[in-house]
């Protein structure tokens, strides 16, 4: 079913949220709307000031269920918490500048298996290439949803993706050498009947260790899954931009080991370091890149 609704929010910036590297599922088209897959829904959304127009196609049983899923994805019930977090994170002028510049950037609540595979694909890769492969996998093995003349495809479940062969993933679907890790990890998840949701209730270190046993999953991939899908905001993954920001602002531009960066992040921002991570990513990619 397809549903339309509008809402207002002063603490969500759509472009910052959808273009901060945490998702590979959204694209802004010529009509000014973002089109993307949010869990089990295909969404068309546009922001004008604090007003939002939304149309979504969903297999949910009711409009209330579809809208609740949408609101959970964007964290629309967490505005007060978001305001408190952004105030508490301003421990110095550098992070304060990043938050002030990109206020409204929100951490999404995405499907864990989709994020796991997406960030396995991100190794030695770029965002457009990852997006193409995620789209190709979804089109081949996910479910189709339609909004007007556009089609969206949900990301397959582990059981659905298990049908994909390594050769197909590497070639036709664009995963290249990462296909081996995707096949092995997917099979292991299905064989173990692995429950991502149980990780929410585990301490961060335990949850992290549960993920790094999968092929192709190192510290950063595990951190991205915990941060972008399971609400573990203490996770602090290090990509090129975050590393550059941390070394520039907190180590006088000197190259340092990841453990030193993690130590500083934990000390400064504690259990909300992941939010600081995203603000630093956006600031470094868009501002430090000009220097």
C-alpha positions in Angstrom: 0.0 0.0 0.0 1.0 3.6 -0.6 0.6 6.4 2.0 1.1 10.1 2.1 1.5 12.4 5.0 3.3 15.6 6.2 5.0 16.5 9.4 7.1 19.3 10.9 10.5 19.0 12.7 13.1 21.6 13.6 15.8 19.0 14.5 16.1 17.0 11.3 18.1 18.1 8.3 17.4 15.6 5.5 20.5 16.3 3.3 22.9 16.1 6.2 21.3 12.9 7.5 21.1 11.1 4.2 24.5 12.3 2.8 26.7 11.7 5.8 28.0 8.3 4.7 25.8 6.2 7.0 23.4 5.0 4.2 23.8 3.9 0.6 20.1 3.8 -0.2 19.1 7.4 -1.0 19.2 9.6 -4.1 17.9 13.1 -4.7 16.1 13.4 -8.0 15.2 16.3 -10.3 11.9 16.9 -8.5 13.7 17.8 -5.3 12.6 14.7 -3.5 14.9 12.1 -1.9 14.0 8.6 -3.0 15.2 5.7 -0.9 14.5 2.4 0.8 14.1 2.6 4.6 13.8 -0.9 5.9 10.7 -2.4 4.3 9.5 0.9 2.8 10.2 2.7 -0.4 10.1 6.4 0.5 9.8 9.7 -1.3 10.5 12.7 1.0 11.2 16.4 0.6 12.1 19.1 3.2 11.1 22.7 3.0 12.3 24.5 6.1 10.9 22.6 9.0 8.1 21.0 6.9 8.4 17.5 5.3 6.3 15.9 2.6 6.3 12.1 2.5 5.0 9.4 0.3 5.9 5.8 1.0 5.1 2.3 -0.4 5.1 -0.4 2.2 4.2 -4.0 2.8 3.1 -3.1 6.3 -0.3 -4.3 7.5 -1.6 -0.8 8.1 -0.8 2.9 7.7 -0.1 3.2 11.4 2.5 0.4 11.2 4.1 1.9 8.1 4.4 5.3 9.6 5.7 3.9 12.9 8.5 2.1 11.0 9.3 5.4 9.1 9.5 7.4 12.4 11.7 4.8 14.0 14.1 4.8 11.0 14.5 8.6 11.3 14.3 8.7 15.1 11.5 11.2 15.1 10.5 10.3 18.7 14.0 11.3 20.0 14.1 15.1 19.4 14.6 15.9 23.1 17.4 13.3 23.4 19.0 14.7 20.2 19.0 18.2 21.6 20.6 17.0 24.8 23.2 15.0 23.0 24.3 17.8 20.7 24.7 20.2 23.7 26.7 17.6 25.7 29.0 16.9 22.8 30.3 20.5 22.6 33.4 19.8 24.7 35.6 22.0 22.6 35.6 24.6 19.7 36.2 22.0 17.0 33.3 19.7 17.6 31.1 22.7 18.5 31.8 24.2 15.1 31.0 20.9 13.4 27.7 20.5 15.3 26.6 24.1 14.7 27.4 23.7 11.0 25.6 20.4 10.5 22.9 20.5 13.2 20.0 18.3 12.1 22.2 15.4 11.2 20.6 12.4 12.8 21.7 8.8 13.2 19.3 6.5 11.3 18.1 3.1 12.6 18.8 0.8 9.7 18.4 -3.0 9.2 21.5 -4.7 10.7 22.1 -7.3 8.0 21.9 -4.6 5.3 24.4 -2.5 7.1 26.7 -5.4 7.7 26.8 -6.4 4.0 27.0 -2.7 2.9 30.1 -2.0 4.9 31.8 -5.2 4.0 31.3 -3.8 0.5 32.8 -0.5 1.5 36.3 -1.9 2.0 38.7 -0.1 -0.4 35.7 1.2 -2.2 33.7 4.5 -2.7 30.2 5.5 -1.9 28.8 5.5 -5.5 30.2 2.0 -6.2 28.8 0.6 -2.9 25.4 2.2 -3.7 25.4 0.5 -7.1 26.2 -2.9 -5.7 23.6 -2.6 -2.8 21.0 -1.6 -5.4 21.9 -4.5 -7.7 21.7 -7.0 -4.9 18.4 -5.6 -3.7 16.9 -5.6 -7.2 18.0 -9.2 -7.8 17.0 -10.7 -4.4 14.8 -8.2 -2.5 11.2 -7.3 -2.9 9.9 -4.6 -5.3 8.0 -1.5 -4.2 6.5 1.1 -6.5 6.0 4.9 -6.1 4.7 6.4 -9.4 7.2 5.7 -12.1 9.9 4.7 -9.7 10.7 1.3 -8.2 12.5 0.5 -5.0 13.9 -2.8 -3.8 14.2 -3.9 -0.2 17.5 -5.5 0.9 17.2 -9.3 1.0 17.1 -11.3 4.2 20.1 -13.6 4.8 18.0 -16.5 3.6 17.2 -14.7 0.4 20.8 -13.6 -0.2 22.1 -17.1 0.4 20.8 -18.0 -3.1 23.5 -15.7 -4.6 26.7 -17.3 -5.8 30.1 -15.9 -5.3 30.7 -15.6 -9.1 27.5 -13.7 -9.6 28.2 -11.4 -6.6 31.7 -10.7 -7.8 30.8 -10.0 -11.4 27.2 -9.1 -12.3 26.4 -7.5 -9.0 29.7 -5.7 -8.6 31.1 -6.9 -5.2 34.4 -8.0 -6.8 36.8 -9.7 -4.3 34.4 -8.9 -1.4 31.9 -11.5 -2.8 33.8 -14.2 -0.9 33.2 -12.5 2.4 29.5 -11.8 1.6 28.9 -15.5 0.8 30.7 -16.8 3.8 29.2 -14.4 6.2 25.6 -14.9 4.9 25.9 -18.7 5.1 27.3 -18.4 8.7 24.4 -16.1 9.8 21.8 -18.5 8.3 23.5 -21.6 9.8 23.7 -20.1 13.2 20.2 -18.5 13.0 22.1 -15.4 14.2 19.9 -12.8 16.0 21.2 -9.3 15.5 18.6 -7.9 17.9 20.1 -9.7 20.9 23.2 -7.5 20.4 21.2 -4.4 21.6 21.2 -5.7 25.1 24.8 -6.7 25.3 27.6 -4.4 26.5 29.4 -2.7 23.6 32.6 -4.9 23.7 30.6 -8.1 23.8 28.4 -7.1 20.9 31.4 -6.0 18.9 33.1 -9.4 19.5 30.0 -11.2 18.2 30.3 -9.4 14.9 34.0 -9.6 14.3 33.8 -13.4 14.0 32.2 -13.0 10.6 34.4 -13.1 7.5 35.3 -9.6 6.2 34.2 -7.9 9.5 36.9 -6.0 11.3 36.8 -3.3 13.9 35.4 -0.6 11.7 32.7 -2.7 10.0 31.5 -4.0 13.4 31.4 -0.4 14.7 29.4 0.8 11.7 26.8 -1.9 12.3 26.6 -1.1 16.0 26.3 2.6 15.3 24.0 2.7 12.3 21.7 -0.2 13.0 21.8 -1.2 16.7 21.9 2.1 18.6 25.4 1.6 20.2 26.3 5.3 20.1 29.7 4.7 21.8 31.0 3.0 18.6 33.6 5.2 16.8 34.5 3.8 13.4 37.5 5.4 11.6 37.4 6.1 7.9 39.7 8.5 6.1 37.7 11.7 6.9 37.1 11.0 10.6 40.8 10.1 11.0 41.8 13.3 9.3 39.5 15.4 11.5 40.8 13.8 14.7 44.4 14.1 13.8 44.0 17.7 12.7 42.0 18.9 15.7 43.4 16.8 18.5 46.9 15.6 17.5 48.3 18.8 15.9 48.1 17.2 12.5 50.3 14.2 13.4 49.6 10.7 12.3 48.7 8.5 15.2 47.5 4.9 15.8 43.8 4.2 15.8 43.9 3.2 19.5 45.0 6.8 20.4 42.1 8.2 18.5 39.6 5.8 20.1 41.1 6.7 23.5 40.5 10.5 23.0 37.0 9.9 21.5 36.0 7.8 24.5 37.4 10.3 27.0 35.8 13.4 25.3 32.4 12.0 24.2 31.8 8.8 26.1 28.6 6.9 25.1 27.7 9.4 22.4 31.1 9.4 20.6 29.3 7.9 17.5 27.3 11.1 17.1 30.5 13.2 17.3 32.0 10.8 14.7 29.3 11.7 12.1 29.6 15.5 12.7 33.3 15.2 12.3 32.9 13.2 9.1 30.7 15.8 7.5 32.9 18.7 8.6 36.1 17.1 7.4 34.6 15.9 4.1 33.1 19.3 3.3 35.3 21.8 5.1 38.8 20.4 5.6 38.7 19.2 2.0 38.9 22.8 1.0 42.0 23.6 3.0 
